[in-house]
């Protein structure tokens, strides 16, 4: 088996086993969060809505990159600069959520809004295919 074929099988496995259930859970919880935001919208509600939409854009960007790699191989990863930015933004927001979760676990007294943002750490399995696709992009150029 060629190295390219192994990477393609790994990406398919990562996306089906890790990313698909995680994406479904994140979409469900983000829709639930969006439905609980009531009128009138204040700064906190607008911040939550933007956070959720940016995180969803990051998840969609990761899926777009994986599909581009599977269809076009290395050329697909190089041609999707905007989607790389979206996926990187999602990874950064996930890192912020993991940092906030670490502060909560360490015993730091935080407001409810920080706890809600720390719930984004549920998407941490998405880092595995993101790191793999990043590795593939770096080795191709």
BELLINBEL-V501328 format. One line per field, one symbol per residue. psi: psi as a letter, one per 40 degrees, with the letter a starting at -180 (. if undefined). A space follows every 10 residues. Layout:
psi=???
This chain:
psi=hidddddddd dddddddddd dddddddddd dddddehiii hadddddddd dddddddddd dddddddddd debdddddeg dddddddddd dddddddddd dddddeehhi iddddddeee ededeedddd dddddddddd .
